[in-house]
């Protein structure tokens, strides 16, 4: 990470875990046992139904609440969906967009990802845009081409001004939920390449100040080595964010690293 130019962001992604009552208990503990974090921002992306409890309990703390998805339309006949404006109204600050589980299990195309980016930005939310290859793509040697494509498609029409609010998460699909973390070098290599792609799309200034997270089996034991990489500026943490002690450990390491 390079703290001179960009913020370190540790974000938990709970996926479909925890009830509102469990969220309340977690948030209370998180708030009371959070280290004095000055050097990293913390985000907790919870299921929709947990948002009110998380926002209420984490108010006046250094933890921002995020959602894991949204619909691209401002409103309309979309049974079961939730708009960016609805999230913003609940005081949600971040939203994960293009997670590989959404892309593969729910058929989200690059076009949908792009529409969601625009919806999130228009509502004042900060998108955490996920990109990443599967194992076959890595074996075939097309990782960087694929990610360049995913990035270009997701960011089509996003202005340099709005780009300041975008966080990128490099999440190799083969590393998600498998315990098979990418090596720090693998993560660093792709995150550097992503910064190079952003440079081409938006110029050096924006590329330098964009936070690029790594996600995929991040835990308290590997976060420090991952963050030692120049272009890895944080973590998107699934499984390990469900356990309060573990999550706090990760935050502590991210807050200290490099100093
Ligand atoms: P994991 O999930 O930490 O359980 O691998 C990461 C993610 O999918 O964001």
Boltz pocket constraint, residues with backbone or C-beta under 6 A from the ligand:
constraints:
  - pocket:
      binder: B
      contacts: [[A, 13], [A, 171], [A, 175], [A, 176], [A, 177], [A, 178], [A, 179], [A, 215], [A, 216], [A, 217], [A, 218], [A, 236], [A, 237], [A, 238], [A, 239], [A, 240]]
      max_distance: 6.0
